[in-house]
Amino acid sequence: MLSKTLAEEAAWKFAEENDIDLVAINPGLVIGPLIEPTLGFSLETFLNLVKDAGTEVFPDGMCILVDVRDVANAHIQAFEIPAASGRYCIVAKVIHYFEVFKILHGLYPTFNLLEKCEDDKPLLPAYKISQDKAKSLGISFVPLEVTLRDTMESFKDYGFLTI
């Protein structure tokens, strides 16, 4: 995260010094269908979570998720819309891990998924990230259930998971 922050700060400084109009696209954890059998950080993180990577519980925390297709669309729209400027948070949903696993259990009832939160405390409350600016680019977010299904199917198709 620090490297992304420093890179964006440097970009804004360069844009200001050179009188360049800059648009920054800041996505959440990017998941969705793969186009090749290579995992980036976000998809590897998500895959490890659903594969039960050395744990029997899922974290008591939030996922800040967005579909890769929405991120791609945001980049295209930011380039094509002359009025686009500034920072855009591209986040489809802030959701507790519990809810993610609940959806995945509904989609894949026979797949061995984590079923218990790491502690018995009440779940952390969810927060919202405004989608208003993203929607000003014409972004209509892919429903989370579709993103989760397409991600899991992609993992299956490329041999990362057996469902």
N, CA, C and O of each residue as an XYZ file, in Angstrom:
652
protein
N       0.818     -1.197      0.000
C       0.000      0.000      0.000
C       0.861      1.261      0.000
O       0.549      2.234     -0.686
N       1.941      1.237      0.770
C       2.795      2.415      0.844
C       3.342      2.776     -0.529
O       3.386      3.952     -0.890
N       3.758      1.779     -1.293
C       4.325      2.070     -2.614
C       3.290      2.721     -3.529
O       3.622      3.614     -4.309
N       2.034      2.274     -3.435
C       0.978      2.877     -4.248
C       0.738      4.324     -3.830
O       0.549      5.199     -4.675
N       0.748      4.567     -2.535
C       0.550      5.924     -2.018
C       1.671      6.844     -2.481
O       1.415      7.948     -2.962
N       2.911      6.390     -2.337
C       4.057      7.202     -2.750
C       4.049      7.445     -4.258
O       4.372      8.544     -4.710
N       3.685      6.438     -5.030
C       3.621      6.599     -6.485
C       2.556      7.620     -6.874
O       2.777      8.451     -7.755
N       1.402      7.553     -6.215
C       0.350      8.517     -6.539
C       0.769      9.927     -6.139
O       0.528     10.875     -6.886
N       1.393     10.077     -4.970
C       1.871     11.400     -4.546
C       2.868     11.963     -5.555
O       2.812     13.147     -5.891
N       3.774     11.128     -6.036
C       4.757     11.569     -7.034
C       4.061     11.967     -8.336
O       4.445     12.948     -8.973
N       3.046     11.211     -8.725
C       2.302     11.532     -9.948
C       1.596     12.876     -9.819
O       1.618     13.681    -10.750
N       0.970     13.124     -8.668
C       0.283     14.401     -8.465
C       1.279     15.558     -8.470
O       1.001     16.619     -9.028
N       2.431     15.353     -7.853
C       3.463     16.396     -7.836
C       3.934     16.690     -9.262
O       4.040     17.851     -9.656
N       4.214     15.641    -10.031
C       4.653     15.802    -11.415
C       3.583     16.513    -12.243
O       3.897     17.408    -13.027
N       2.329     16.119    -12.072
C       1.228     16.732    -12.821
C       1.113     18.216    -12.502
O       0.913     19.039    -13.396
N       1.240     18.550    -11.226
C       1.136     19.956    -10.827
C       2.302     20.766    -11.391
O       2.105     21.866    -11.907
N       3.506     20.226    -11.294
C       4.698     20.938    -11.775
C       4.699     21.115    -13.290
O       5.317     22.046    -13.805
N       4.017     20.235    -14.002
C       4.026     20.263    -15.461
C       2.679     20.627    -16.067
O       2.464     20.465    -17.268
N       1.772     21.122    -15.227
C       0.447     21.557    -15.665
C      -0.259     20.482    -16.500
O      -0.744     20.736    -17.603
N      -0.298     19.273    -15.932
C      -0.941     18.134    -16.580
C      -2.203     17.785    -15.806
O      -2.202     17.760    -14.575
N      -3.281     17.516    -16.537
C      -4.518     17.054    -15.907
C      -4.367     15.565    -15.619
O      -4.168     14.765    -16.533
N      -4.463     15.205    -14.360
C      -4.255     13.818    -13.949
C      -5.541     13.237    -13.383
O      -6.296     13.922    -12.692
N      -5.776     11.984    -13.679
C      -6.877     11.231    -13.088
C      -6.265     10.011    -12.417
O      -5.492      9.279    -13.034
N      -6.613      9.793    -11.144
C      -6.126      8.618    -10.413
C      -7.293      7.670    -10.167
O      -8.336      8.064     -9.645
N      -7.099      6.424    -10.552
C      -8.085      5.372    -10.318
C      -7.567      4.539     -9.152
O      -6.511      3.914     -9.254
N      -8.304      4.529     -8.047
C      -7.898      3.817     -6.834
C      -8.898      2.702     -6.537
O      -9.931      2.939     -5.911
N      -8.588      1.488     -6.988
C      -9.516      0.374     -6.765
C      -9.310     -0.282     -5.411
O      -8.269     -0.128     -4.773
N     -10.333     -1.017     -4.990
C     -10.209     -1.865     -3.812
C      -9.455     -3.127     -4.193
O      -8.626     -3.111     -5.103
N      -9.741     -4.220     -3.498
C      -9.144     -5.519     -3.815
C      -9.778     -5.998     -5.119
O     -10.977     -6.275     -5.165
N      -8.985     -6.092     -6.163
C      -9.493     -6.384     -7.503
C      -9.585     -7.895     -7.706
O      -8.579     -8.604     -7.685
N     -10.816     -8.368     -7.902
C     -11.049     -9.782     -8.195
C     -11.908     -9.865     -9.450
O     -12.330     -8.845     -9.995
N     -12.157    -11.067     -9.894
C     -12.961    -11.261    -11.092
C     -12.280    -12.261    -11.997
O     -11.294    -12.887    -11.607
N     -12.798    -12.418    -13.208
C     -12.264    -13.439    -14.103
C     -10.829    -13.132    -14.540
O     -10.460    -11.981    -14.770
N     -10.050    -14.183    -14.643
C      -8.671    -14.079    -15.110
C      -8.647    -14.137    -16.633
O      -9.500    -14.778    -17.247
N      -7.672    -13.469    -17.240
C      -7.496    -13.589    -18.690
C      -6.284    -14.448    -19.018
O      -6.064    -14.796    -20.178
N      -5.502    -14.791    -18.007
C      -4.360    -15.683    -18.163
C      -4.114    -16.393    -16.835
O      -4.604    -15.942    -15.800
N      -3.367    -17.490    -16.847
C      -3.190    -18.265    -15.617
C      -2.120    -17.705    -14.682
O      -1.292    -18.450    -14.158
N      -2.145    -16.395    -14.480
C      -1.195    -15.731    -13.597
C      -1.984    -14.935    -12.568
O      -2.944    -14.242    -12.904
N      -1.566    -15.045    -11.301
C      -2.265    -14.332    -10.239
C      -1.464    -13.123     -9.785
O      -0.275    -13.224     -9.482
N      -2.137    -11.975     -9.743
C      -1.549    -10.805     -9.121
C      -1.789    -10.864     -7.622
O      -2.345    -11.837     -7.112
N      -1.371     -9.826     -6.922
C      -1.475     -9.803     -5.464
C      -2.910     -9.979     -4.982
O      -3.172    -10.791     -4.095
N      -3.842     -9.221     -5.563
C      -5.233     -9.268     -5.097
C      -5.846    -10.651     -5.269
O      -6.453    -11.185     -4.341
N      -5.687    -11.230     -6.453
C      -6.276    -12.550     -6.696
C      -5.582    -13.636     -5.887
O      -6.233    -14.576     -5.431
N      -4.281    -13.521     -5.705
C      -3.575    -14.507     -4.878
C      -4.039    -14.418     -3.426
O      -4.218    -15.441     -2.764
N      -4.231    -13.198     -2.934
C      -4.747    -12.995     -1.580
C      -6.121    -13.634     -1.437
O      -6.387    -14.334     -0.460
N      -6.988    -13.394     -2.408
C      -8.341    -13.944     -2.352
C      -8.313    -15.464     -2.470
O      -9.030    -16.155     -1.746
N      -7.496    -15.985     -3.372
C      -7.387    -17.436     -3.538
C      -6.921    -18.097     -2.241
O      -7.480    -19.114     -1.832
N      -5.911    -17.532     -1.598
C      -5.428    -18.094     -0.332
C      -6.516    -18.094      0.726
O      -6.588    -19.006      1.550
N      -7.354    -17.086      0.705
C      -8.450    -17.011      1.671
C      -9.462    -18.129      1.435
O      -9.897    -18.782      2.384
N      -9.835    -18.350      0.193
C     -10.854    -19.374     -0.079
C     -10.279    -20.787     -0.084
O     -11.023    -21.758      0.052
N      -8.963    -20.909     -0.239
C      -8.337    -22.235     -0.225
C      -8.024    -22.702      1.190
O      -7.493    -23.798      1.372
N      -8.345    -21.887      2.199
C      -8.069    -22.283      3.579
C      -6.561    -22.430      3.769
O      -6.076    -23.475      4.205
N      -5.841    -21.380      3.440
C      -4.377    -21.421      3.467
C      -3.827    -21.466      4.892
O      -3.431    -20.439      5.443
N      -3.805    -22.654      5.478
C      -3.179    -22.851      6.774
C      -3.981    -22.387      7.968
O      -3.428    -22.243      9.059
N      -5.257    -22.151      7.796
C      -6.072    -21.691      8.917
C      -7.429    -22.386      8.869
O      -7.826    -22.933      7.840
N      -8.122    -22.354      9.982
C      -9.464    -22.951     10.026
C     -10.543    -21.886     10.146
O     -11.735    -22.195     10.171
N     -10.119    -20.635     10.221
C     -11.068    -19.541     10.421
C     -10.764    -18.423      9.432
O      -9.645    -18.299      8.934
N     -11.773    -17.620      9.159
C     -11.552    -16.443      8.334
C     -11.415    -15.224      9.242
O     -11.891    -15.248     10.377
N     -10.771    -14.161      8.761
C     -10.526    -12.991      9.605
C     -11.803    -12.235      9.947
O     -12.777    -12.255      9.193
N     -11.779    -11.573     11.090
C     -12.866    -10.676     11.476
C     -12.522     -9.305     10.911
O     -11.987     -8.448     11.613
N     -12.828     -9.113      9.662
C     -12.470     -7.867      9.003
C     -13.293     -7.655      7.752
O     -14.228     -8.399      7.455
N     -12.923     -6.637      7.042
C     -13.658     -6.229      5.855
C     -12.880     -6.522      4.581
O     -11.650     -6.488      4.559
N     -13.616     -6.807      3.536
C     -13.083     -6.878      2.171
C     -13.584     -5.635      1.445
O     -14.762     -5.286      1.522
N     -12.689     -4.985      0.753
C     -13.050     -3.825     -0.058
C     -12.897     -4.283     -1.506
O     -11.809     -4.206     -2.077
N     -13.983     -4.755     -2.089
C     -13.921     -5.497     -3.351
C     -14.386     -4.694     -4.557
O     -15.238     -3.811     -4.460
N     -13.793     -5.034     -5.695
C     -14.230     -4.487     -6.973
C     -13.882     -5.499     -8.062
O     -12.872     -6.199     -7.982
N     -14.721     -5.558     -9.058
C     -14.523     -6.451    -10.194
C     -13.506     -5.833    -11.158
O     -13.535     -4.629    -11.418
N     -12.622     -6.660    -11.677
C     -11.606     -6.203    -12.618
C     -12.240     -5.529    -13.837
O     -11.652     -4.607    -14.403
N     -13.418     -5.973    -14.243
C     -14.096     -5.369    -15.396
C     -14.528     -3.938    -15.088
O     -14.525     -3.083    -15.974
N     -14.900     -3.675    -13.827
C     -15.257     -2.309    -13.431
C     -14.025     -1.406    -13.413
O     -14.098     -0.238    -13.794
N     -12.895     -1.953    -12.971
C     -11.652     -1.173    -12.944
C     -11.224     -0.839    -14.373
O     -10.832      0.294    -14.655
N     -11.297     -1.808    -15.263
C     -10.950     -1.563    -16.669
C     -11.869     -0.501    -17.269
O     -11.406      0.406    -17.959
N     -13.165     -0.614    -17.007
C     -14.133      0.358    -17.507
C     -13.842      1.754    -16.953
O     -13.946      2.743    -17.678
N     -13.480      1.836    -15.679
C     -13.169      3.138    -15.073
C     -11.980      3.792    -15.773
O     -11.996      4.998    -16.020
N     -10.960      3.014    -16.093
C      -9.808      3.567    -16.810
C     -10.218      4.092    -18.187
O      -9.797      5.175    -18.594
N     -11.024      3.335    -18.887
C     -11.475      3.760    -20.218
C     -12.304      5.033    -20.115
O     -12.075      5.988    -20.857
N     -13.267      5.049    -19.195
C     -14.141      6.216    -19.052
C     -13.360      7.452    -18.608
O     -13.627      8.557    -19.080
N     -12.398      7.270    -17.701
C     -11.594      8.404    -17.236
C     -10.793      9.010    -18.389
O     -10.553     10.217    -18.417
N     -10.387      8.180    -19.324
C      -9.652      8.658    -20.498
C     -10.581      9.339    -21.498
O     -10.220     10.356    -22.092
N     -11.771      8.782    -21.684
C     -12.664      9.262    -22.740
C     -13.549     10.436    -22.330
O     -14.035     11.166    -23.193
N     -13.766     10.630    -21.037
C     -14.648     11.711    -20.585
C     -13.797     12.939    -20.259
O     -13.030     12.917    -19.297
N     -13.922     13.998    -21.039
C     -13.079     15.179    -20.840
C     -13.196     15.799    -19.445
O     -12.223     16.354    -18.934
N     -14.362     15.712    -18.833
C     -14.568     16.330    -17.520
C     -13.953     15.524    -16.378
O     -13.896     16.008    -15.248
N     -13.497     14.321    -16.650
C     -12.919     13.484    -15.589
C     -11.642     14.125    -15.064
O     -10.762     14.515    -15.832
N     -11.559     14.225    -13.739
C     -10.340     14.749    -13.119
C     -10.329     14.370    -11.648
O     -11.375     14.129    -11.044
N      -9.149     14.322    -11.092
C      -9.014     14.031     -9.662
C      -8.915     12.545     -9.377
O      -8.499     11.753    -10.222
N      -9.307     12.189     -8.164
C      -9.198     10.811     -7.674
C     -10.556     10.128     -7.728
O     -11.585     10.730     -7.423
N     -10.540      8.861     -8.122
C     -11.751      8.048     -8.173
C     -11.518      6.766     -7.379
O     -10.650      5.961     -7.718
N     -12.300      6.589     -6.321
C     -12.278      5.328     -5.578
C     -13.222      4.374     -6.299
O     -14.420      4.635     -6.415
N     -12.672      3.277     -6.777
C     -13.471      2.306     -7.527
C     -13.663      1.092     -6.619
O     -12.841      0.176     -6.592
N     -14.767      1.112     -5.881
C     -15.077      0.061     -4.902
C     -16.540     -0.322     -5.071
O     -17.435      0.509     -4.917
N     -16.768     -1.585     -5.387
C     -18.144     -2.058     -5.550
C     -18.814     -2.278     -4.208
O     -19.990     -1.959     -4.034
N     -18.061     -2.826     -3.253
C     -18.689     -3.214     -1.984
C     -17.639     -3.327     -0.888
O     -16.558     -3.878     -1.095
N     -17.979     -2.796      0.277
C     -17.224     -3.060      1.506
C     -18.062     -4.070      2.267
O     -19.205     -3.794      2.633
N     -17.489     -5.240      2.502
C     -18.270     -6.345      3.037
C     -17.419     -7.153      4.007
O     -16.216     -7.317      3.804
N     -18.046     -7.650      5.050
C     -17.340     -8.475      6.021
C     -17.002     -9.830      5.389
O     -17.761    -10.352      4.573
N     -15.866    -10.381      5.775
C     -15.490    -11.713      5.279
C     -16.614    -12.723      5.502
O     -16.832    -13.611      4.678
N     -17.323    -12.580      6.618
C     -18.439    -13.482      6.919
C     -19.447    -13.485      5.778
O     -19.910    -14.545      5.356
N     -19.787    -12.299      5.279
C     -20.763    -12.185      4.194
C     -20.216    -12.766      2.888
O     -20.954    -13.383      2.121
N     -18.923    -12.566      2.641
C     -18.308    -13.146      1.445
C     -18.440    -14.661      1.481
O     -18.839    -15.280      0.495
N     -18.099    -15.264      2.636
C     -18.176    -16.719      2.740
C     -19.619    -17.216      2.702
O     -19.884    -18.316      2.217
N     -20.540    -16.419      3.206
C     -21.959    -16.788      3.129
C     -22.406    -16.865      1.666
O     -23.106    -17.799      1.275
N     -22.002    -15.889      0.869
C     -22.339    -15.896     -0.561
C     -21.676    -17.086     -1.253
O     -22.312    -17.787     -2.040
N     -20.397    -17.308     -0.956
C     -19.675    -18.423     -1.579
C     -20.279    -19.770     -1.207
O     -20.356    -20.669     -2.045
N     -20.711    -19.916      0.055
C     -21.375    -21.164      0.469
C     -22.662    -21.375     -0.323
O     -22.994    -22.504     -0.683
N     -23.385    -20.290     -0.592
C     -24.606    -20.394     -1.392
C     -24.320    -20.794     -2.828
O     -25.074    -21.562     -3.427
N     -23.231    -20.274     -3.383
C     -22.866    -20.584     -4.763
C     -22.240    -21.968     -4.904
O     -22.443    -22.650     -5.908
N     -21.479    -22.377     -3.892
C     -20.728    -23.640     -3.942
C     -20.928    -24.413     -2.643
O     -20.001    -24.516     -1.840
N     -22.120    -24.957     -2.427
C     -22.428    -25.610     -1.148
C     -21.572    -26.839     -0.849
O     -21.412    -27.199      0.318
N     -21.025    -27.486     -1.861
C     -20.223    -28.691     -1.606
C     -18.727    -28.396     -1.509
O     -17.946    -29.282     -1.162
N     -18.321    -27.159     -1.814
C     -16.906    -26.803     -1.736
C     -16.529    -26.560     -0.279
O     -17.277    -25.919      0.459
N     -15.390    -27.060      0.130
C     -14.932    -26.948      1.513
C     -14.404    -25.539      1.786
O     -13.229    -25.251      1.556
N     -15.279    -24.675      2.275
C     -14.921    -23.290      2.585
C     -14.843    -23.096      4.090
O     -15.443    -23.847      4.860
N     -14.091    -22.073      4.499
C     -14.043    -21.719      5.917
C     -15.444    -21.373      6.393
O     -16.244    -20.806      5.649
N     -15.733    -21.720      7.644
C     -17.081    -21.490      8.165
C     -17.119    -20.682      9.451
O     -18.202    -20.333      9.920
N     -15.965    -20.376     10.033
C     -15.961    -19.733     11.344
C     -15.054    -18.511     11.325
O     -13.966    -18.528     10.748
N     -15.532    -17.450     11.973
C     -14.746    -16.233     12.130
C     -13.665    -16.473     13.182
O     -13.831    -17.309     14.071
N     -12.558    -15.737     13.077
C     -11.421    -15.972     13.958
C     -11.705    -15.695     15.424
O     -10.971    -16.171     16.290
N     -12.735    -14.949     15.717
C     -13.107    -14.758     17.119
C     -14.620    -14.742     17.239
O     -15.336    -14.663     16.241
N     -15.089    -14.816     18.456
C     -16.537    -14.879     18.680
C     -17.134    -13.518     19.006
O     -18.294    -13.418     19.404
N     -16.335    -12.474     18.833
C     -16.832    -11.127     19.096
C     -17.846    -10.750     18.014
O     -17.896    -11.373     16.954
N     -18.644     -9.733     18.293
C     -19.547     -9.255     17.232
C     -18.721     -8.804     16.024
O     -17.598     -8.323     16.173
N     -19.284     -8.965     14.851
C     -18.584     -8.575     13.636
C     -18.310     -7.081     13.624
O     -19.112     -6.282     14.108
N     -17.165     -6.717     13.063
C     -16.868     -5.302     12.900
C     -17.952     -4.674     12.031
O     -18.397     -5.287     11.060
N     -18.377     -3.472     12.363
C     -19.413     -2.848     11.532
C     -18.852     -2.479     10.158
O     -17.707     -2.042     10.037
N     -19.662     -2.658      9.146
C     -19.254     -2.293      7.784
C     -19.322     -0.782      7.626
O     -20.092     -0.109      8.310
N     -18.527     -0.268      6.739
C     -18.571      1.146      6.410
C     -18.808      1.263      4.916
O     -18.734      0.270      4.193
N     -19.089      2.461      4.454
C     -19.364      2.667      3.034
C     -18.296      3.560      2.433
O     -17.770      4.459      3.089
N     -17.995      3.300      1.204
C     -17.154      4.187      0.414
C     -18.062      4.730     -0.684
O     -18.689      3.967     -1.418
N     -18.125      6.037     -0.787
C     -19.028      6.652     -1.758
C     -18.698      6.202     -3.184
O     -17.537      6.147     -3.587
N     -19.742      5.888     -3.919
C     -19.603      5.515     -5.331
C     -20.011      6.666     -6.253
O     -20.006      6.517     -7.475
N     -20.361      7.806     -5.669
C     -20.881      8.912     -6.473
C     -19.918      9.342     -7.578
O     -20.316      9.498     -8.732
N     -18.653      9.531     -7.219
C     -17.697      9.999     -8.222
C     -17.465      8.926     -9.285
O     -17.363      9.244    -10.470
N     -17.382      7.668     -8.875
C     -17.221      6.572     -9.844
C     -18.421      6.517    -10.778
O     -18.269      6.319    -11.984
N     -19.603      6.692    -10.225
C     -20.811      6.653    -11.052
C     -20.870      7.832    -12.021
O     -21.529      7.748    -13.058
N     -20.178      8.943    -11.686
C     -20.131     10.077    -12.613
C     -19.363      9.719    -13.885
O     -19.483     10.405    -14.900
N     -18.574      8.645    -13.826
C     -17.899      8.132    -15.022
C     -18.786      7.161    -15.795
O     -18.397      6.650    -16.845
N     -19.978      6.913    -15.265
C     -20.881      5.963    -15.902
C     -20.652      4.534    -15.451
O     -21.130      3.598    -16.092
N     -19.932      4.356    -14.363
C     -19.648      3.014    -13.860
C     -20.901      2.456    -13.198
O     -21.483      3.084    -12.312
N     -21.302      1.291    -13.631
C     -22.391      0.536    -13.018
C     -21.764     -0.775    -12.560
O     -21.471     -1.642    -13.384
N     -21.561     -0.925    -11.280
C     -20.762     -2.020    -10.744
C     -21.391     -3.394    -10.979
O     -22.601     -3.577    -10.840
N     -20.539     -4.346    -11.337
C     -20.955     -5.741    -11.478
C     -21.430     -6.213    -10.106
O     -20.744     -5.965     -9.115
N     -22.579     -6.885    -10.012
C     -23.046     -7.377     -8.706
C     -22.002     -8.307     -8.069
O     -21.353     -9.096     -8.757
N     -21.855     -8.198     -6.754
C     -20.835     -8.963     -6.040
C     -20.966    -10.462     -6.265
O     -19.961    -11.153     -6.430
N     -22.191    -10.969     -6.273
C     -22.392    -12.400     -6.474
C     -21.822    -12.853     -7.819
O     -21.244    -13.935     -7.920
N     -21.987    -12.029     -8.839
C     -21.456    -12.339    -10.173
C     -19.927    -12.316    -10.141
O     -19.275    -13.205    -10.689
N     -19.366    -11.302     -9.502
C     -17.907    -11.211     -9.388
C     -17.335    -12.413     -8.656
O     -16.346    -12.998     -9.099
N     -17.953    -12.788     -7.530
C     -17.460    -13.933     -6.763
C     -17.564    -15.222     -7.574
O     -16.629    -16.023     -7.594
N     -18.689    -15.421     -8.236
C     -18.862    -16.624     -9.060
C     -17.836    -16.666    -10.187
O     -17.201    -17.695    -10.413
N     -17.675    -15.553    -10.891
C     -16.741    -15.521    -12.016
C     -15.293    -15.710    -11.555
O     -14.488    -16.317    -12.262
N     -14.970    -15.194    -10.382
C     -13.629    -15.393     -9.821
C     -13.389    -16.863     -9.524
O     -12.364    -17.422     -9.915
N     -14.337    -17.488     -8.831
C     -14.193    -18.902     -8.474
C     -14.146    -19.784     -9.723
O     -13.356    -20.726     -9.788
N     -14.978    -19.486    -10.703
C     -14.980    -20.270    -11.940
C     -13.649    -20.115    -12.686
O     -13.145    -21.070    -13.277
N     -13.093    -18.916    -12.652
C     -11.792    -18.689    -13.270
C     -10.700    -19.472    -12.545
O      -9.830    -20.071    -13.178
N     -10.752    -19.461    -11.213
C      -9.800    -20.266    -10.436
C      -9.901    -21.737    -10.838
O      -8.892    -22.428    -10.981
N     -11.135    -22.198    -11.016
C     -11.363    -23.594    -11.419
C     -10.831    -23.844    -12.833
O     -10.127    -24.825    -13.072
N     -11.169    -22.959    -13.759
C     -10.772    -23.134    -15.156
C      -9.251    -23.179    -15.335
O      -8.745    -23.900    -16.195
N      -8.531    -22.409    -14.524
C      -7.071    -22.367    -14.635
C      -6.370    -23.331    -13.679
O      -5.145    -23.314    -13.565
N      -7.150    -24.170    -12.993
C      -6.567    -25.212    -12.159
C      -6.096    -24.784    -10.784
O      -5.354    -25.517    -10.131
N      -6.516    -23.604    -10.330
C      -6.136    -23.149     -8.992
C      -7.016    -23.769     -7.912
O      -6.593    -23.904     -6.764
N      -8.239    -24.145     -8.279
C      -9.195    -24.757     -7.351
C      -9.883    -25.935     -8.026
O     -10.052    -25.966     -9.244
N     -10.270    -26.893     -7.210
C     -11.132    -27.973     -7.676
C     -12.456    -27.809     -6.951
O     -12.539    -27.999     -5.738
N     -13.480    -27.457     -7.696
C     -14.787    -27.196     -7.080
C     -15.717    -28.332     -7.437
O     -16.878    -28.330     -7.029
